[in-house]
Amino acid sequence: MHTLEKYLIAVRPWSFSTSMMPVLLGNALAYPSLRAISIIVLLLTSLSALCVHAAANLFNTYYDYIHGVDAPLNHNNNNNKEKINDVDSIDDRTLIEGLLKPNDVVRLGLILYTIGTIAFLFLTNFSSAKEPYLAIIFFGALPLSFLYTGGIGFKYIALGDIIILLTFGPITVVYSYMAQAGHYSIYPIFYALPLTLNTEAILHSNNTRDMKHDKSVGILTLSILLGKQYSYYLYCILIYSPYIIIIYIMINISWYCFLPLLTIIYAYRLCEEFKYDQLIKLPNRTALLNFLFGFLYILSIIITNIIRKEQQFLF
């Protein structure tokens, strides 16, 4: 395997939709107050967000390995091999299969944080938003992305869900909105909720799938605290709540925002898979829902903005 391919596996590009969708949503929400979207602001916002996300993935890999959360299977233990460990190895095999060394992962993570910061500094020159406000958001989110597993390690004390809810939702949406629109608004936080809940569903399904293994290595997640039955209830809430919000938006703001409802059958199937303990591929399938829902959600807002460009319909 070539070195570049190893690095691509390490940063987990298949997860980038969870950071890109909020960036695109923020830009879509900013569009009505602009003559035109600034492509360079969009690109710099995307680059800074993606670099922080990729760096967070790398440090998650590193600290999971250091804490023994991701460890090679003991193939001598014939009866107690867990399918969960097999899945973990496939999802994130950078260190447990020796694709990269721990120092390589840390070094790449620091490089990506640096590139993200440089992209942010360039962004401040092209965005009309006040630099201190943008800086508070960016330099507030950056350490949170690290502390998910590094330092305090919120993931290991059942607080990782809070970090995900903040960073892959309101913070990123407000950051991209402010960079594009040039001013702060509280309304993007509401519009961020469907994507936020969807992204949290990915993490929750992953933690529920891995709860037996996580418990055996001494870490604590929300799924462990709730147990399998209540974790299922929470998953259903996370999956179906975005559709309730979409219906509210349709009724009160624009009927053009119906497009995300086209995914509700797929969402129902995911809840059925969770109910019947079909968890092995559930995080990946939930991530697909996140992408499809997010794409249709943003598309519906763009269509609405184009049709009603002359009206201030969102803010």
N, C-alpha and C positions, 0 to 999 in steps of 0.2 A: 504494500500500500504506500502511495506517495505521501510525502510529508504534508503537502497542501490538503490532501484528502483527510488526513488524520486531524488536522486543525479544523477543517469544516465539520467533521463529526463532533469534535470537542465543543464547538460553539452552539451546536444544535439549531441549525437554521430553520428546521421545520417548526420550531416554536415561535418564530419571529412574528407570526400573524397576531399574537397576543399583545405585542407592543406597536405594530404597524397600524392595526385597526384603530386604536385610540388616537394615533397621530393623524390618520386620515379623517377620522370623525371630527377632531378639533378644527381641521382645515375646512371641512364641509360646513361646519357650523359658523365659521368666520366669513364665509363667502358672501352672505347678503350685505354685510357692511363694507364690502370692498368693490372696487371697480373690476379687479381681476386678481386671481390667486397669484402670489409671488412664487414661482417655481423654485427659485434659489432658497427661499425661506423654507419651503416644503422639504427640499432635499436636505438642507442642513439640520432641520428639526428631526427628520427621519434618521439621518446618520448619527446624530447625537443620542437619540433614543435607542437605536439598534445597537450601538457600541456599548452603552450601559447595560442593555439586556444581555448581550453576548458575554460581557465580562461577568455579569451576575451568574450566568449559566456556568462559566468556568470555575468561579469560586464555589458555587454549589457543588460541582463535581469534586473539587479539591477537598472541601470540608466534609462532604459525605464520605469520601475515601478515608480521610484522617480519623473520623469518628466511627468508622466501621459500618456505616449505613450501607454503603455499596462495597461489597466484598466478594471475592471469587467463591464459587460454589465448592463445597467439600464433597467431591465425587465419591469419597469412600463411605459416605453416609447414605446407604441405599434407601432406607425407609423414611428418612426425615428431610429429604430434599424438597424444598418448597418451590412450587411453580412461580411464586412471587419473585424469588431470587433470579430465576431464569429470565423473567421479564425485565427486572432491574438491570441485568447484565446487558440485555439488548438495548434498552433505552439509553443507557449511559455507560458505555464500556471503555471509555477513554483511558482510565487509569487501571481498572481491574483486569484489563486484557493487555496492559502495557503498551498501548498505542502511543502514549506520551508519558513523560516523566512528570511527577508532581511539580517540580520546579518549572518545567515548560508550561504547564497549565497556569501557574501563578504569573509567570512572565507575560504570557499572552493576555491574561486578564488585565494586568497593569497597563499594557500597551493599548488595549481597547479602551480602558478608562481614559487614558491620555488622549487618544484620537477623539473620543466623544467630547472631552473637555475643549479640545481645539476647535471642533465643529461648533460647539456652543459659543465660543469666543467669536468666531466668524459670524455666527447667527446674530449676535448682538449688534454687529455693524450693519446688517441688512434689514433687521426687524425694527419697526418703529416703536416697539414696546420699550418701556423704561427698563434699563439694564438691571437695577437692583431687584426688581420684581421677578424678572426671568431668572436671575441668579439664585434667588431664594428657592424657587421651584426646582431648578436643575440640581443645585448643590444640596438640596434637601433630599431629593430622590436618589442621588448617587450613593450616599452612605447607606440608605435604606436597602438598596439592592445588594450591598455587601453584607449588611447585618442579618439578612435572611438566614444565612448559614455561618457567616464569619462573625468574629467578635462575640456579641451576645448570643447569636445563633437562635433567632426567634423561631425558626422552623422546629428546633428540637425541644421547645418548651410550649408547644401548642399555640404559638402566637404568629406563626408564619402566614396564616390566612389573612391576618390584618395587613401585613406587608403587601401581599398580593392584591388585596382589595383596594389599597391606596395607590400603589405604583402603577398597576395595569388597568387603571380606571381614571378616577378624578384627576390625579396629578398629571398624567400624560396628556389627557384631553385638554385640561386647562393650559398646560404648557404649550401645546401646539396651537390652541386657539389664540392665546395671548401673543405668541410669536407672529402669527399671521395677521390677526386683527389689529394688534398694536395696543390693546387695552385689556383690562381684566373684566371678566363677567362671571357671575355665579351660576348662570343658567346652564353652561356646558356640563356642570356636575350632574344635573338631573339627566341630561341626555347620555351621560357616560354610564349610567346605572345598568342598562341592559348588557353592555359589553363587560362591565365589571363583574356582574353576577355570573355571566357565562364563563368568564375566565376562572373565577373561583370554583366553578363546577369541575373544571379540568383538574385543578389541584386537589379538590376534595375526593374525586373519584380515584385519583392516583394514591392518595393517602389511605383511602379505604381499602383499596386493593392490596396495599403494602402493610396494613396495620399489624398483622401478626409478626411480620419480619421486623418492623420498626420497634414493636414492643420488646422483641427478643434482644435487640441491641441497646435498649435502654433510653430511647427517645420518646417524646410524648407529642402526639398530634391531636387535632380536634376529633378526628375519626376514632381514635382510641378512647377519648373521653366520652364520646357519644355512644359507641358501640355500633354494631352493624345495622340494627333496626332503625335507630334514630339518625344514623348517617344516611340511610336511604331516604328518610323524610326530608332531611336537609338538602340532599341532592335534588329531589323533586322540586323543592322550593326554589333552589338556584336555577333549575332548568326552566320552570314555568313562569316565574316572576317576570322575566324580560318580556314575555308575550302580553302580560297584563299591562305593563308599561307602554308597550307598542299600541295596544288598543286604546289606552288613555290618550296617547299622542294623536292617534287617528281621529278620535272623537272631538278632541279639543283644539287640535292644531291643523292637521292636514290628513285627509283620507289617502293621500298618495303614499303615506308611510305604511301601507299594508304589506309590502313585500316580505319582510321578515316572517310574517305569519305562514309563509309557504313552507317553512322548515318545521312546523309544529308536529307533523307526523313522525319525522325523524327523531325529534325530541322525545316523543312518547315511547318510541322503540328503545331509546337509551335508558329511560326510566324502567322499562320492563327488563332490560338486561341487568340493571342494578338489582332489581327486585329478586330476580332468579339467580343472583350470584355469578353472573357472567362478567367478571370484572377484569379479566386479563387484558383485553383490548379496549376496555371502556374509556380510559384517559385519551387514547388516540382518536377514538370515535367522537368523544366530547370535544376534542380540539377541532375536528372537522366541522362539527356543528357551530363552534365558535367562529370559524372562518366563514362558513356559509351565511350564518345569521348576520355577522358583522358586515360582510360584503353587501348583502341585500339591504341592511339597515342604512349604511352609508349611501348606497345607490338611491334609496328612496328619498333621503334628505337632499341629495344633489338634484334629483329630478324635481322635487318640490321647490328648491331654490331657483332653478332655471325657469320653471313655470311662473313662479311668483317673485321674480327678481325685483320688481319695482315695489314690492310690499315688504314691510318689516314684520315677517310672520313669526319669527322665532324669539326675537328679543324685544 
